[in-house]
């Protein structure tokens, strides 16, 4: 759970320095929600769009102070040794997967506050992602396997 510990450190920093509550997304978030191993390779975080636009300089500086270097401006991707963090905006959940991001539950762990999607929300995300040919090819059907697991968990 090295990635999760690192997420907790980043979440605490975002809570304190930006007064925002990030959403733990991607395979690491799915792992946290289900308790199953999805072998996450990175940390995906969603935060309000304002931090990727008007307050980008502040976010970038905060990440750099945590030892991260920006490696991809378009993807808002940071790297520190073997840890990669991708940051996107939470408002995209509504048009992308019809998820009401304004009413997500707040979790607290080791002093960090963060949001998680529900299993139903993840099902919406991965079903929508499956429509993306690039993801389907790049992720070698990992999304479909996740959908199959989520469907079993819901039944």
Residue pairs with C-beta under 8 A, 6 or more apart in sequence:
3 28
3 40
3 42
3 43
3 83
4 28
4 31
4 32
6 43
6 83
7 24
7 28
7 43
7 45
7 112
7 114
8 109
8 110
8 112
9 66
9 112
10 22
10 43
10 45
10 63
10 66
10 85
11 21
11 22
11 24
11 45
11 112
11 113
11 114
12 110
12 111
12 112
13 62
13 66
14 20
14 21
14 22
14 45
14 47
14 62
15 21
15 112
15 113
17 58
17 62
18 47
18 51
18 55
18 58
18 59
18 62
20 47
20 48
20 51
21 106
21 113
21 114
21 115
22 45
22 46
22 47
22 114
22 115
23 29
23 45
23 46
23 47
23 90
23 101
23 104
23 114
23 115
23 116
23 117
24 32
24 43
24 44
24 45
24 114
24 115
24 116
25 44
25 45
25 46
25 88
25 117
26 40
26 42
26 43
26 44
26 86
27 38
27 39
27 40
27 41
27 44
27 146
28 38
28 40
28 42
28 43
28 44
29 44
29 116
29 117
29 122
30 36
30 38
30 122
30 146
31 37
31 38
31 40
32 116
33 116
33 117
33 118
33 119
33 122
34 119
34 149
34 150
34 153
36 149
38 146
41 84
42 83
42 84
42 85
42 86
43 83
43 84
43 85
43 86
44 85
44 86
44 87
44 88
45 85
45 86
45 87
45 88
46 87
46 88
46 89
46 90
46 92
46 93
46 101
46 115
47 59
47 87
47 89
47 90
48 89
48 90
48 91
49 89
49 90
49 91
51 58
51 59
51 87
51 89
52 59
52 76
52 87
52 88
52 89
59 87
60 70
63 70
63 78
63 85
64 70
66 80
67 80
68 78
68 79
68 80
68 85
69 78
69 79
69 80
70 76
70 77
70 78
71 77
71 78
71 79
71 84
75 86
76 86
76 87
76 88
77 84
77 85
77 86
77 87
78 84
78 85
78 87
79 85
90 101
90 115
91 101
93 99
93 101
93 121
93 125
94 100
94 101
96 125
96 128
97 121
97 124
97 125
97 127
97 128
98 124
99 117
99 121
99 124
99 125
101 115
104 115
104 116
104 117
105 115
105 116
106 113
106 114
106 115
107 113
107 114
107 115
107 116
108 114
117 125
119 150
119 153
119 154
120 154
122 146
122 150
123 147
123 150
123 151
123 154
126 143
126 146
126 147
126 150
127 147
129 135
129 143
130 136
130 143
130 144
130 147
135 143
136 143
136 144
